[in-house]
Amino acid sequence: MAFYCYILSCNDSSYYTGHTDDIELRVSQHQSGALGGYTAKRLPVRLVWSQDFPTRDDAFDAERQIKGWSRAKKEALIADDWERISKLGKSRQG
């Protein structure tokens, strides 16, 4: 079974990061507002990035890491720009 970390783009241009074992169901739940919370107030939402992981713990660890990133670093991840992600990570380290 695969587990996923994902990023949604919300109607207010914010990003929401989560993890799940069923990406299609979870995105559908977010889009319908069924989950309540953050995304329900910012509909519609759109899946802009996801990656599969072998374990739930790995997907959850990725979620926690990404939630701590700047908007610029999340956008670099969405664009699959690893050079920019690396530079942004170094700039935050001082």
All heavy atoms as an XYZ file, in Angstrom:
759
protein
N       0.839     -1.180      0.000
C       0.000      0.000      0.000
C       0.883      1.242      0.000
O       1.853      1.332      0.740
C      -0.905     -0.019      1.229
C      -1.666      1.272      1.443
S      -2.747      1.191      2.860
C      -4.300      1.178      2.016
N       0.531      2.196     -0.814
C       1.275      3.462     -0.882
C       0.592      4.506     -0.004
O      -0.617      4.463      0.229
C       1.335      3.960     -2.323
N       1.380      5.431      0.462
C       0.896      6.584      1.216
C       1.388      7.829      0.501
O       2.419      7.796     -0.172
C       1.408      6.530      2.657
C       0.931      5.315      3.383
C       1.660      4.135      3.339
C      -0.265      5.331      4.078
C       1.212      2.995      3.985
C      -0.728      4.197      4.725
C       0.012      3.027      4.687
N       0.662      8.908      0.633
C       0.952     10.107     -0.143
C       1.051     11.333      0.751
O       0.297     11.490      1.698
C      -0.163     10.365     -1.171
C      -0.350      9.227     -2.123
C      -1.194      8.168     -1.812
C       0.334      9.200     -3.335
C      -1.363      7.106     -2.683
C       0.170      8.139     -4.205
C      -0.674      7.097     -3.883
O      -0.832      6.042     -4.739
N       1.979     12.199      0.380
C       2.015     13.560      0.889
C       1.564     14.419     -0.281
O       1.898     14.122     -1.438
C       3.424     13.929      1.334
S       3.550     15.597      2.011
N       0.782     15.466      0.007
C       0.231     16.268     -1.089
C       0.142     17.727     -0.695
O       0.125     18.076      0.491
C      -1.149     15.741     -1.500
C      -2.179     15.804     -0.400
C      -3.008     16.924     -0.253
C      -2.320     14.766      0.511
C      -3.943     16.993      0.763
C      -3.256     14.830      1.527
C      -4.058     15.944      1.653
O      -4.982     16.014      2.664
N       0.082     18.572     -1.722
C      -0.135     20.002     -1.542
C      -1.322     20.400     -2.402
O      -1.390     20.060     -3.585
C       1.095     20.838     -1.945
C       2.314     20.465     -1.105
C       0.794     22.341     -1.815
C       3.603     21.177     -1.536
N      -2.249     21.130     -1.775
C      -3.394     21.697     -2.480
C      -3.204     23.198     -2.600
O      -2.720     23.840     -1.667
C      -4.687     21.437     -1.711
C      -5.060     19.998     -1.419
C      -6.323     19.952     -0.554
C      -5.268     19.215     -2.703
N      -3.603     23.743     -3.720
C      -3.683     25.192     -3.888
C      -5.124     25.582     -3.600
O      -6.059     25.032     -4.193
C      -3.302     25.582     -5.315
O      -3.466     26.965     -5.499
N      -5.297     26.518     -2.679
C      -6.635     26.945     -2.267
C      -7.065     28.190     -3.044
O      -6.244     28.893     -3.629
C      -6.650     27.243     -0.770
S      -6.216     25.811      0.244
N      -8.350     28.481     -3.018
C      -8.928     29.611     -3.743
C      -8.327     30.954     -3.325
O      -8.290     31.887     -4.116
C     -10.442     29.620     -3.552
C     -11.139     30.591     -4.467
O     -10.795     30.702     -5.643
N     -12.104     31.303     -3.947
N      -7.850     31.053     -2.084
C      -7.246     32.309     -1.617
C      -5.740     32.365     -1.886
O      -5.033     33.188     -1.322
C      -7.536     32.525     -0.125
C      -6.868     31.491      0.764
O      -6.236     30.533      0.248
O      -6.989     31.623      2.002
N      -5.235     31.462     -2.725
C      -3.824     31.361     -3.115
C      -2.921     30.809     -2.023
O      -1.702     30.823     -2.173
C      -3.278     32.707     -3.607
O      -4.003     33.136     -4.734
N      -3.483     30.308     -0.937
C      -2.670     29.655      0.088
C      -2.473     28.191     -0.302
O      -3.123     27.682     -1.229
C      -3.344     29.759      1.459
O      -4.562     29.043      1.480
N      -1.571     27.538      0.413
C      -1.305     26.119      0.192
C      -1.677     25.330      1.434
O      -1.500     25.794      2.560
C       0.172     25.878     -0.132
C       0.597     26.457     -1.450
C       1.529     27.473     -1.506
C       0.055     25.993     -2.640
C       1.922     28.019     -2.717
C       0.437     26.526     -3.852
C       1.376     27.534     -3.887
O       1.752     28.065     -5.086
N      -2.188     24.132      1.210
C      -2.500     23.206      2.284
C      -1.716     21.932      2.025
O      -1.745     21.392      0.912
C      -4.000     22.887      2.327
C      -4.337     21.841      3.358
C      -4.570     22.207      4.678
C      -4.388     20.494      3.028
C      -4.847     21.248      5.641
C      -4.668     19.528      3.975
C      -4.892     19.917      5.281
O      -5.162     18.959      6.226
N      -1.031     21.422      3.043
C      -0.251     20.196      2.921
C      -0.846     19.134      3.829
O      -1.201     19.416      4.978
C       1.213     20.449      3.312
O       1.736     21.516      2.514
C       2.068     19.206      3.096
N      -0.968     17.910      3.304
C      -1.506     16.809      4.094
C      -0.918     15.485      3.653
O      -0.046     15.430      2.781
N      -1.394     14.408      4.266
C      -0.985     13.067      3.857
C      -2.192     12.142      3.925
O      -3.159     12.408      4.642
C       0.175     12.544      4.707
C      -0.221     12.066      6.063
N      -0.507     12.920      7.103
C      -0.404     10.811      6.535
C      -0.829     12.211      8.173
N      -0.787     10.928      7.859
N      -2.137     11.057      3.165
C      -3.265     10.128      3.073
C      -2.805      8.809      2.460
O      -1.721      8.723      1.885
C      -4.384     10.726      2.189
O      -5.519      9.868      2.214
C      -3.931     10.915      0.748
N      -3.674      7.805      2.555
C      -3.405      6.545      1.860
C      -4.282      6.396      0.610
O      -4.164      5.432     -0.120
C      -3.591      5.346      2.796
C      -4.997      5.224      3.352
O      -5.832      6.109      3.090
O      -5.261      4.242      4.058
N      -5.165      7.369      0.370
C      -6.027      7.352     -0.817
C      -6.121      8.780     -1.361
O      -7.001      9.547     -0.951
C      -7.409      6.803     -0.459
C      -8.299      6.583     -1.678
O      -8.104      7.261     -2.708
O      -9.214      5.738     -1.583
N      -5.231      9.112     -2.261
C      -5.111     10.493     -2.735
C      -6.374     10.966     -3.453
O      -6.816     12.097     -3.250
C      -3.838     10.681     -3.606
C      -3.566     12.153     -3.880
C      -3.903      9.899     -4.886
C      -3.041     12.915     -2.720
N      -6.969     10.118     -4.283
C      -8.166     10.534     -5.020
C      -9.325     10.819     -4.070
O     -10.029     11.827     -4.217
C      -8.548      9.482     -6.054
C      -7.554      9.394     -7.195
C      -7.892      8.311     -8.202
O      -9.021      7.773     -8.160
O      -7.034      8.005     -9.033
N      -9.543      9.950     -3.104
C     -10.614     10.160     -2.129
C     -10.356     11.417     -1.303
O     -11.256     12.240     -1.107
C     -10.748      8.950     -1.203
C     -11.749      9.112     -0.049
C     -13.165      9.329     -0.585
C     -11.689      7.898      0.873
N      -9.119     11.592     -0.841
C      -8.826     12.736      0.021
C      -9.008     14.059     -0.715
O      -9.583     15.003     -0.176
C      -7.409     12.621      0.579
C      -7.020     13.732      1.556
C      -8.010     13.892      2.731
N      -8.260     12.678      3.435
C      -7.623     12.284      4.530
N      -6.676     13.035      5.052
N      -7.938     11.147      5.111
N      -8.551     14.135     -1.959
C      -8.732     15.374     -2.730
C     -10.220     15.641     -2.944
O     -10.689     16.769     -2.794
C      -7.958     15.322     -4.069
C      -8.329     16.499     -4.954
C      -6.453     15.295     -3.804
N     -10.973     14.599     -3.238
C     -12.416     14.739     -3.407
C     -13.068     15.244     -2.113
O     -13.955     16.107     -2.152
C     -13.015     13.392     -3.818
O     -14.412     13.473     -3.886
N     -12.636     14.715     -0.982
C     -13.164     15.168      0.309
C     -12.859     16.649      0.539
O     -13.709     17.403      0.998
C     -12.584     14.335      1.452
C     -13.093     12.914      1.475
C     -12.347     12.047      2.469
O     -11.137     12.195      2.683
N     -13.068     11.120      3.093
N     -11.639     17.051      0.224
C     -11.277     18.465      0.362
C     -12.130     19.328     -0.571
O     -12.658     20.360     -0.167
C      -9.794     18.688      0.033
C      -8.861     18.336      1.143
N      -8.803     19.021      2.334
C      -7.902     17.376      1.219
C      -7.867     18.505      3.103
N      -7.305     17.499      2.454
N     -12.269     18.895     -1.829
C     -13.004     19.690     -2.817
C     -14.474     19.849     -2.462
O     -15.085     20.870     -2.778
C     -12.862     19.067     -4.211
C     -11.481     19.234     -4.789
C     -11.294     18.496     -6.100
O     -11.955     17.507     -6.377
N     -10.354     18.975     -6.900
N     -15.037     18.874     -1.786
C     -16.455     18.950     -1.422
C     -16.680     19.669     -0.099
O     -17.824     19.959      0.249
C     -17.044     17.537     -1.333
O     -16.552     16.871     -0.175
N     -15.605     19.924      0.638
C     -15.741     20.552      1.948
C     -16.087     19.579      3.055
O     -16.322     19.978      4.193
N     -16.097     18.278      2.749
C     -16.507     17.257      3.713
C     -15.594     17.171      4.936
O     -16.036     16.732      5.999
C     -16.563     15.889      3.027
N     -14.366     17.587      4.803
C     -13.425     17.475      5.920
C     -13.491     18.676      6.857
O     -12.896     18.658      7.928
C     -11.992     17.297      5.402
C     -11.750     16.029      4.590
C     -10.346     16.033      4.005
C     -11.971     14.791      5.443
N     -14.180     19.725      6.438
C     -14.232     20.930      7.263
C     -12.859     21.573      7.357
O     -11.979     21.319      6.545
N     -12.674     22.400      8.347
C     -11.372     22.985      8.620
C     -10.878     23.949      7.566
O     -11.653     24.629      6.877
N      -9.567     23.985      7.427
C      -8.866     24.982      6.620
C      -9.358     25.036      5.178
O      -9.709     26.098      4.667
C      -7.356     24.704      6.657
C      -6.527     25.776      6.009
C      -6.113     26.873      6.735
C      -6.167     25.691      4.671
C      -5.355     27.875      6.148
C      -5.420     26.687      4.072
C      -5.014     27.771      4.817
O      -4.273     28.760      4.229
N      -9.384     23.906      4.502
C      -9.705     23.924      3.074
C     -11.178     24.188      2.803
O     -11.522     24.757      1.772
C      -9.275     22.620      2.377
O      -9.906     21.508      3.030
C      -7.769     22.451      2.399
N     -12.051     23.804      3.719
C     -13.495     24.000      3.502
C     -13.842     25.476      3.374
O     -14.822     25.826      2.710
C     -14.287     23.372      4.644
N     -13.045     26.331      3.972
C     -13.285     27.777      3.919
C     -12.579     28.434      2.739
O     -12.662     29.645      2.570
C     -12.814     28.422      5.217
C     -13.554     27.910      6.429
C     -12.943     28.440      7.701
C     -13.610     27.773      8.899
N     -12.896     28.026     10.137
N     -11.854     27.637      1.947
C     -11.041     28.184      0.862
C     -11.278     27.443     -0.460
O     -10.354     27.228     -1.229
C      -9.565     28.125      1.252
C      -9.235     29.055      2.403
C      -7.900     28.707      3.049
N      -7.534     29.697      4.047
C      -7.974     29.698      5.298
N      -8.820     28.771      5.713
N      -7.583     30.631      6.146
N     -12.506     27.041     -0.692
C     -12.844     26.290     -1.905
C     -12.954     27.212     -3.104
O     -13.309     28.380     -2.944
C     -14.165     25.542     -1.690
C     -14.124     24.464     -0.616
C     -15.514     23.896     -0.388
C     -13.146     23.355     -0.977
N     -12.701     26.715     -4.305
C     -12.257     25.353     -4.579
C     -10.758     25.177     -4.326
O     -10.013     26.148     -4.269
C     -12.563     25.183     -6.071
C     -12.458     26.568     -6.634
C     -12.911     27.494     -5.530
N     -10.370     23.925     -4.184
C      -8.963     23.584     -4.032
C      -8.528     22.752     -5.234
O      -9.364     22.153     -5.917
C      -8.691     22.820     -2.723
C      -9.022     23.671     -1.514
C      -9.452     21.497     -2.683
N      -7.228     22.736     -5.465
C      -6.681     22.005     -6.619
C      -5.406     21.304     -6.192
O      -4.541     21.909     -5.539
C      -6.398     23.008     -7.734
C      -5.829     22.461     -9.006
C      -5.743     23.545    -10.074
N      -5.074     24.757     -9.624
C      -3.777     25.021     -9.808
N      -3.005     24.164    -10.439
N      -3.259     26.157     -9.380
N      -5.270     20.031     -6.520
C      -4.059     19.281     -6.224
C      -2.937     19.794     -7.126
O      -3.073     19.778     -8.354
C      -4.279     17.789     -6.461
C      -3.078     16.882     -6.201
C      -2.726     16.865     -4.713
C      -3.381     15.467     -6.702
N      -1.837     20.266     -6.519
C      -0.729     20.800     -7.311
C       0.545     19.975     -7.174
O       1.470     20.133     -7.967
C      -0.440     22.281     -6.968
C      -1.597     23.165     -7.415
C      -0.134     22.474     -5.493
N       0.597     19.104     -6.167
C       1.785     18.260     -5.980
C       1.420     17.074     -5.118
O       0.615     17.194     -4.187
C       2.899     19.056     -5.296
C       4.127     18.241     -5.011
C       5.166     18.009     -5.866
C       4.450     17.541     -3.811
N       6.097     17.200     -5.261
C       5.681     16.908     -3.992
C       3.798     17.393     -2.590
C       6.287     16.134     -3.014
C       4.394     16.615     -1.610
C       5.635     16.005     -1.823
N       1.981     15.923     -5.424
C       1.882     14.756     -4.544
C       3.063     13.841     -4.807
O       3.656     13.856     -5.896
C       0.572     13.998     -4.754
O       0.546     13.357     -6.009
N       3.391     13.090     -3.787
C       4.469     12.103     -3.903
C       4.080     10.905     -3.067
O       3.523     11.060     -1.971
C       5.793     12.667     -3.415
C       6.946     11.682     -3.558
C       8.276     12.292     -3.173
O       8.481     13.485     -3.319
N       9.170     11.474     -2.683
N       4.358      9.712     -3.576
C       4.042      8.514     -2.810
C       5.230      8.101     -1.948
O       6.388      8.384     -2.289
C       3.595      7.375     -3.723
C       4.653      6.971     -4.711
O       4.954      7.775     -5.618
O       5.191      5.861     -4.590
N       4.916      7.453     -0.835
C       5.907      6.995      0.134
C       5.554      5.570      0.545
O       4.387      5.175      0.509
C       5.893      7.903      1.372
C       6.392      9.288      1.099
C       5.518     10.271      0.654
C       7.726      9.615      1.263
C       5.967     11.560      0.389
C       8.184     10.889      0.993
C       7.310     11.865      0.559
N       6.561      4.800      0.967
C       6.296      3.399      1.315
C       5.543      3.210      2.631
O       4.879      2.185      2.813
C       7.688      2.773      1.390
C       8.621      3.911      1.633
C       7.985      5.112      0.989
N       5.623      4.184      3.543
C       4.951      4.039      4.833
C       4.202      5.320      5.194
O       4.539      6.406      4.720
C       5.942      3.730      5.975
O       6.742      4.893      6.226
C       6.837      2.533      5.648
N       3.203      5.171      6.073
C       2.465      6.334      6.560
C       3.396      7.286      7.302
O       3.294      8.507      7.170
C       1.319      5.905      7.467
C       0.481      7.091      7.940
C      -0.705      6.679      8.779
N      -1.624      5.786      8.103
C      -2.557      6.167      7.237
N      -2.683      7.442      6.917
N      -3.363      5.286      6.679
N       4.316      6.733      8.082
C       5.263      7.576      8.817
C       6.112      8.425      7.883
O       6.350      9.605      8.157
C       6.167      6.733      9.714
C       5.456      6.184     10.938
O       4.372      6.700     11.293
O       5.998      5.236     11.548
N       6.547      7.851      6.765
C       7.344      8.609      5.792
C       6.517      9.752      5.192
O       7.005     10.873      5.040
C       7.856      7.708      4.669
C       8.922      6.725      5.124
O       9.543      6.952      6.187
O       9.127      5.715      4.417
N       5.269      9.475      4.846
C       4.392     10.513      4.277
C       4.117     11.603      5.308
O       4.134     12.795      4.980
C       3.080      9.893      3.790
N       3.895     11.213      6.560
C       3.637     12.179      7.619
C       4.882     13.029      7.899
O       4.781     14.248      8.099
C       3.173     11.465      8.887
C       2.871     12.396     10.020
C       1.835     13.312      9.929
C       3.621     12.361     11.181
C       1.548     14.183     10.971
C       3.347     13.216     12.232
C       2.311     14.129     12.126
N       6.050     12.397      7.886
C       7.299     13.153      8.071
C       7.480     14.187      6.965
O       7.888     15.324      7.221
C       8.509     12.218      8.110
C       8.573     11.380      9.382
O       7.864     11.704     10.362
O       9.337     10.385      9.379
N       7.176     13.811      5.720
C       7.276     14.753      4.601
C       6.284     15.895      4.791
O       6.626     17.067      4.561
C       7.023     14.037      3.278
N       5.066     15.577      5.228
C       4.061     16.612      5.481
C       4.578     17.620      6.513
O       4.505     18.833      6.296
C       2.764     15.984      5.981
C       1.720     17.005      6.393
C       0.510     16.410      7.071
O       0.301     15.179      7.015
O      -0.243     17.196      7.677
N       5.077     17.125      7.617
C       5.569     18.026      8.674
C       6.725     18.890      8.172
O       6.807     20.076      8.496
C       6.007     17.225      9.897
C       4.845     16.676     10.679
C       5.284     16.082     11.974
N       6.437     15.202     11.746
C       6.980     14.432     12.658
N       6.513     14.426     13.875
N       8.004     13.662     12.369
N       7.617     18.297      7.390
C       8.748     19.056      6.850
C       8.254     20.162      5.921
O       8.649     21.322      6.050
C       9.696     18.131      6.106
C      10.902     18.846      5.531
C      11.842     17.908      4.793
O      11.429     16.885      4.257
N      13.103     18.254      4.762
N       7.381     19.830      4.993
C       6.885     20.796      4.005
C       6.081     21.900      4.686
O       6.181     23.064      4.303
C       6.068     20.075      2.914
C       6.991     19.185      2.075
C       5.335     21.077      2.025
C       6.271     18.194      1.187
N       5.303     21.560      5.700
C       4.527     22.580      6.416
C       5.434     23.644      7.028
O       5.014     24.781      7.208
C       3.657     21.943      7.489
C       2.401     21.322      6.924
C       1.495     20.797      8.018
C       0.180     20.335      7.404
N      -0.757     19.854      8.433
N       6.676     23.298      7.318
C       7.618     24.253      7.878
C       8.338     25.095      6.834
O       9.108     25.993      7.187
N       8.114     24.809      5.571
C       8.805     25.514      4.496
C       8.130     26.846      4.186
O       6.935     27.035      4.388
C       8.804     24.684      3.226
C       9.746     23.513      3.243
C      10.556     23.111      4.261
C       9.945     22.585      2.180
N      11.253     21.995      3.889
C      10.908     21.653      2.627
C       9.414     22.460      0.914
C      11.349     20.604      1.822
C       9.846     21.421      0.106
C      10.804     20.512      0.557
N       8.915     27.735      3.611
C       8.388     29.005      3.122
C       7.511     28.758      1.887
O       7.587     27.695      1.243
C       9.535     29.936      2.727
O      10.216     29.407      1.590
N       6.723     29.758      1.555
C       5.895     29.682      0.342
C       6.784     29.484     -0.889
O       6.480     28.679     -1.768
C       5.063     30.953      0.208
C       4.200     30.976     -1.031
C       3.333     32.229     -1.124
N       2.488     32.137     -2.281
C       1.324     31.521     -2.323
N       0.839     30.939     -1.248
N       0.613     31.482     -3.431
N       7.903     30.200     -0.936
C       8.814     30.098     -2.090
C       9.349     28.676     -2.241
O       9.450     28.144     -3.357
C       9.959     31.086     -1.947
N       9.686     28.045     -1.134
C      10.223     26.689     -1.197
C       9.136     25.696     -1.624
O       9.393     24.776     -2.402
C      10.815     26.303      0.156
C      11.743     25.118      0.093
C      12.522     24.991      1.390
C      13.458     23.810      1.343
N      14.232     23.671      2.569
N       7.898     25.886     -1.146
C       6.788     25.036     -1.589
C       6.558     25.193     -3.087
O       6.325     24.208     -3.795
C       5.502     25.382     -0.824
C       5.539     24.977      0.635
C       4.310     25.453      1.357
C       4.432     25.198      2.851
N       3.316     25.746      3.609
N       6.646     26.419     -3.576
C       6.452     26.644     -5.010
C       7.575     26.026     -5.830
O       7.339     25.529     -6.932
C       6.295     28.132     -5.287
C       4.961     28.639     -4.764
C       4.737     30.128     -4.903
O       5.708     30.873     -5.155
O       3.571     30.554     -4.737
N       8.778     26.011     -5.291
C       9.884     25.338     -5.976
C       9.631     23.833     -6.030
O       9.899     23.182     -7.050
C      11.205     25.647     -5.281
N       9.098     23.263     -4.949
C       8.767     21.835     -4.939
C       7.685     21.536     -5.970
O       7.798     20.568     -6.734
C       8.295     21.420     -3.543
C       7.859     19.965     -3.394
C       9.024     19.012     -3.622
C       7.252     19.741     -2.014
N       6.660     22.360     -6.012
C       5.571     22.174     -6.977
C       6.121     22.222     -8.410
O       5.703     21.458     -9.274
C       4.474     23.233     -6.755
C       3.778     22.986     -5.409
C       3.468     23.247     -7.904
C       2.938     24.150     -4.903
N       7.098     23.101     -8.637
C       7.710     23.240     -9.961
C       8.791     22.185    -10.216
O       9.378     22.152    -11.298
C       8.310     24.635    -10.102
N       9.055     21.336     -9.210
C      10.095     20.309     -9.311
C      11.465     20.934     -9.577
O      12.273     20.405    -10.333
C       9.738     19.292    -10.401
C      10.502     17.988    -10.240
O      10.863     17.643     -9.108
O      10.746     17.322    -11.272
N      11.718     22.081     -8.942
C      12.968     22.825     -9.110
C      13.878     22.580     -7.901
O      13.919     23.365     -6.964
C      12.656     24.322     -9.255
C      13.871     25.153     -9.605
O      15.012     24.670     -9.431
O      13.675     26.313    -10.039
N      14.603     21.463     -7.948
C      15.420     21.052     -6.804
C      16.607     21.975     -6.572
O      17.059     22.133     -5.433
C      15.838     19.598     -6.968
C      14.646     18.734     -6.753
C      13.814     18.210     -7.704
C      14.078     18.379     -5.498
N      12.771     17.530     -7.111
C      12.912     17.613     -5.758
C      14.431     18.621     -4.167
C      12.114     17.099     -4.743
C      13.632     18.098     -3.157
C      12.493     17.355     -3.445
N      17.108     22.607     -7.608
C      18.193     23.573     -7.431
C      17.701     24.751     -6.587
O      18.381     25.205     -5.664
C      18.697     24.061     -8.789
C      19.868     25.010     -8.676
C      20.398     25.432    -10.042
O      20.232     24.681    -11.029
O      20.975     26.525    -10.098
N      16.518     25.246     -6.894
C      15.945     26.358     -6.135
C      15.612     25.949     -4.695
O      15.821     26.721     -3.763
C      14.689     26.872     -6.846
C      14.216     28.200     -6.316
C      13.231     28.815     -7.311
N      12.118     29.350     -6.581
C      10.855     29.219     -6.901
N      10.508     28.560     -7.986
N       9.917     29.760     -6.174
N      15.100     24.736     -4.513
C      14.823     24.238     -3.159
C      16.102     24.237     -2.340
O      16.122     24.680     -1.192
C      14.204     22.823     -3.209
C      12.794     22.875     -3.788
C      14.198     22.180     -1.813
C      12.195     21.522     -4.083
N      17.177     23.763     -2.938
C      18.463     23.722     -2.247
C      18.939     25.123     -1.875
O      19.388     25.368     -0.749
C      19.504     23.022     -3.122
O      20.748     23.008     -2.484
N      18.844     26.056     -2.804
C      19.266     27.434     -2.533
C      18.421     28.071     -1.436
O      18.939     28.769     -0.568
C      19.188     28.276     -3.806
C      20.272     27.975     -4.810
C      20.111     28.831     -6.042
C      21.162     28.464     -7.076
N      20.993     29.208     -8.328
N      17.119     27.837     -1.475
C      16.235     28.392     -0.458
C      16.522     27.805      0.914
O      16.448     28.499      1.924
C      14.768     28.188     -0.847
C      14.286     29.030     -2.013
C      12.967     28.518     -2.558
C      14.155     30.495     -1.610
N      16.859     26.532      0.936
C      17.213     25.893      2.204
C      18.481     26.466      2.781
O      18.594     26.707      3.982
N      19.467     26.756      1.945
C      20.723     27.326      2.393
C      20.536     28.759      2.864
O      21.148     29.190      3.828
C      21.766     27.271      1.281
C      22.239     25.863      0.984
C      23.192     25.835     -0.180
C      23.549     24.381     -0.509
N      24.325     24.278     -1.731
N      19.657     29.507      2.199
C      19.460     30.910      2.588
C      18.802     31.021      3.950
O      19.030     31.960      4.681
C      18.642     31.663      1.519
O      17.311     31.199      1.492
N      17.989     30.051      4.327
C      17.335     30.070      5.644
C      18.287     29.655      6.751
O      18.062     29.960      7.913
C      16.116     29.152      5.648
C      14.948     29.763      4.899
C      13.712     28.960      5.082
N      13.326     28.948      6.484
C      12.085     28.987      6.910
N      11.113     29.066      6.035
N      11.792     28.935      8.177
N      19.360     28.957      6.391
C      20.312     28.512      7.401
C      21.257     29.638      7.820
O      22.005     29.487      8.763
C      21.130     27.316      6.876
C      20.281     26.087      6.701
C      21.045     24.954      6.052
O      22.209     25.081      5.727
N      20.372     23.845      5.851
N      21.211     30.741      7.130
C      22.012     31.884      7.523
C      23.145     32.093      6.604
O      24.065     32.765      6.732
